[in-house]
Amino acid sequence: MPTAIRSAAVCTDPDTGSYLELATRAARACLERAGVGVDEIGLLVNAGVFRDNNLCEPAVAALVQKRLGLGLRYEPGRVPALSFDVMHGAAGVPHAIDVAESFLRADDVRYALLVAGDAHPSTRRDTDDALYTASGAAMLLEKACAVGGFGRLQTVEPTGPVEPSVWVDIEEAGTNGRATGHAVVGPDPLAVAAAAVRACVAEEGLTESDFADGRAVLLAPAPSSDFPARLAGTLGIPRTAVVGPDPRVGDPYSAAPIHAYLAAQDSGQLTAARTTLLLAAYDASAACLAHRRDAAPVGVATP
């Protein structure tokens, strides 16, 4: 059965720098908009990367699940809930959607809740070394009969050794290691992003006219303020067909696809579009996933 995007929400509240809190608030808002209770959720997936205190264990998804009160008791008649993390840098959301669809094929899972976002490990909002905007984002997926669902995930990955872009120098950090991190700005992801989009466009049988007429819209990340414009130019599609996060937000990193989804929703472009491409990219990796409002056209492969 196809998968629909039921609702989405983001949280950039300035009163907290905790990713756990930002993600929980976004999740609650997402469920409230959908009119769905926590007891109806069968799966929670976290795709965020940078978290409070450089936390490694337990999974962040489990901590958000606890804060939401989601599936904490196993009783007859209650939907059992599973939670886990899917980490793939800024490309986590498309990969998380792809994984969640496998669970939505099960008879007892109707809704899957995804959260993403990042925060400085110190949980402070006034740091000078934060590379990304602190935010939490959530997207609710639902089994549905009246939509075309998601297409096949298209990815571009590095073929050789990859240098770390973020790490903690234990000797230098000393006892402050849980609140610090070293980071370098990676290469421009424009080329890999364009390659992933082209693969998705070919898979879906889309043309330039689909983007020009508003039948297709591309949701882009924001590693730089001009990235959506440069991506449109590289792909040869109208700039208006590429929607990124609200420029006032900055770079929400792993939450960017959900920020861009809401920006396109607010502009009315999602209402007109028959196909929405969700793109995520960073450094040498990119992932692109199509969501269709209608059944897949003849000749288009389905997952």
N, C-alpha and C positions, 0 to 999 in steps of 0.2 A: 504494500500500500504506500502511495506517495507521502512525502513529508512536507508539511507546511510550516512557515514561520508564523506563529500565533501572535507573538508580541516581543518587544525589545525595550530596554531602558538602560540609561547610563547614570552614573552618579559622580560628580566632581565636587561634592560638598567641601568647603574650605575648612570646616571645623575638625577634620580628621585627616591624618596622613597614613592611616592603616589600610592596606589593601583588603584585609579581611572585612573591615567595616564597610568600605566603599563597595565591595562586591556584594556583601549581604544586603545593603540598602538598595542597590540596583536590582538584585534578584527579587526583593520584596515588591518593588515598584513594578517590575515586569509581570509578576504573578497577579498583582492587583489590577493592572491594565487588562489582563486576559480574563479576569474573573475566575481564576483557577486556584484552588487551595493547595497547600503544601502536601496534603495527604494524597493528592492525585499524581504527584511526580514520582516516576519510577527510576529516573536516572539524573544525576548531577555530575557535570564534567567541568573542571576548571582548566582553562587554557592560559591563565596568567603566568607571567615569568618572574618578575621582581616582587618579592613579598616581604612582609614584616620580619625584621631581625634575621634576614638571610635564612629563613626557616627551610629546613630540608625534610624533616619528618615531624608529624604525620603529613599526609597529603593535604594540601590547602583545601581541596574539595571537601574533605571530611570535616574540616573546621568550619567552613561555610555551611555545610549541612547541619552541623550542630547548632550554629547560630540561628538558622532558619527554623529549627525544630522539625526537620524533614526526615520522616521515616525512622525516628529514633526508637519506636516500639514496634515489635512484631506481634500483631494480633490478627485473629481471623477477620477478614474483610478489609484489612488495610493493604495498600499497595506496598510491597517491599521495595526499598530504595537502595540503589548502589551509587557510590560516588568514587571518583578517581581523577587524577590529573593527566592531561595530555599536553606535554611541553614541546613546542617546536618554535621557540622564539616568537617573533611577531606573526608567524604564519600559523599559530596554534588554532585559531577559530575555524578556518576551513577544515583542518584535520580533525578537530573535535566534532564538527558537524558530520563528517564522513563516518567517524566511529559511532556517533550517537544513532545514526540511521540503522546500523546493524542491530542495536538493541530495540529500536522502535519496530522492528519486524516481529518481535516477540509478542505473543498474545496479551501478556499482562502489563505491557508498558505502552501507555498512550502518550505521555508527555516526557520530554527530556529537557532539562534546564541547563544551559551553558552559561558559565561566567568567565570573564577575562578582565585583564587590567593589570596595572603595575603601580608600585609605590617605592619611594626611597626606603632602603632597609632600616633607616633610623626612624621611620614613620613621621619625620618632620616635613613640613611643607615649605620651610624657608631655607633649604640647603642650596648651595651654589653648584653642586656637582650632580644634580639630578638630570639625566639625559632625556627623560620622558615625563609627560604630564601624569600626575597621580590621578587615577580614576578607576572606577569599577563599572563593568558593563554586563548585561545579561540578555540572553535570547532564549525564548521558549519555543521548542519544536513540538509539533503535534502530528499524529497520523491524520491523514485527510484523504477524501475521495475526489474532491473537486479541483485539485491542482495537479500540475505536471510533476512537481517535486524537484529534487536536486539531480543534476547530471553527474557525470564522472569527474572525480577530483583530478585536476591537472597540476602537476608539480614540476619545478625545476630545482635541482639540488646540485651542490658542488661535487665535482668528480675527483678532486685531489684533497690533500691535507687542508684542514681548516684551522686557522689561528684563533685562539680564544679572544673574545671581544670584551668579556666581563669576568672578573675574577677577584678573589680576596687574597691579598698578600698577608699571610698570617703573621710573619715576623714584623712587618711594618705596622700592621693594625694592632697587634698585641691584644689586650683585653677588650678592645673596641671593635673586634672583627665582625660582630653581629650587626653593627650599625654602619659599616663602611663597605666599599667595593671599588675596584679599579676598572675603568672602562675606556675603550677607545672607539672612535667613530668608524664604523665599517665602510666598505665600498658602497658606492651608489647602486641601489638595487634596480635602477631603471631598466637595464637590459634583461635581467631575469624576470622582472615583472611583466614586461612586454611579451617575452617568450611564453610565459604561462597564460597570459590573456589570449594570445594568438592560438594556442593549442585549444583553449576552451571555445573560442569563436569557431574554429574549424569543426570541433566536435558537435557544436550546437547548430551548425549550418547558418550562422549569422553573417550579415553583410554590413558594409558601411552605411547603407541606407537604413538598416534597422536602428542604428545609433542616431542617425540624422533625423529620423522620423519619431524618435522617442519610444520605439517598440523595444529597445534594449538600453539598459543603463549599466554603467560600470562603477562599482564602489571601490575607491582607491584608498590606500593608506596615505600617511602624511609624514614621511621621514624628513621632508623639507616642505616649506610653504608652497613652493612652485611645482611640487611633484605631480599633482593631478594634471596641470597644464602641460608639463613636459611629457607625461605619459600619453595624453591625447595627441600631441604632435607626433610622437614616435609611432603611434598606432594609426595615424591618419584618420581619426574620428573627431567629431565636433567637441570642443572643450565643454560644452554644456552637457554632453553625455557622460562625463566623468565627474562623479561626486565624491568628495573627500569629507573628512570630519570638519566640523565648524572651525574655521581658521583661528578663532579665539581660544580654542581648546589647546592648540599646539599639536604635539605628537603623542597620541595616547597609546602608541606601540601595539601591544597585543590586543587591545580593545578597539583598534581602529576600524575593523570591518563593521562592528556594531554601531560605532559613532557615525560612520558613513551611511549605514542603513537608515538611521533615524534622520540624518540630514536629507537624504533622498525622499524619505517619507514626508518630512515637513514641507519640502518643495513641491510635492505632488507628483514627482517623477515615478514613484513606485506604482501609483495608481494607473498611469498610462502605459508603463512598461509591461511587456509580456515575458521578458527574460531579464533577470537581474544577475549580474556577475559579481561575486564577492571575491575580491582580490586582497591578498596579504603578501607582503614582501619585506625582506631585510637582508642586508649583506649579499650573499650569493644564493639565497633560497627564495622561492616564491611558490604560492599555491593559489589556484583560481577555481571557483566552483560556481556553476550556473544554477539558478533557481527559476523554474518555469511556473508561470501561473496557469498554463494550459497543458494538456497532454503533449508529450513529445511528438514532433512532426515525423512523418514517415521517413525512414532512412537515418534518423538520429538515434545513436546508441543510447541505451539506458543502463544504469548500473545493475 
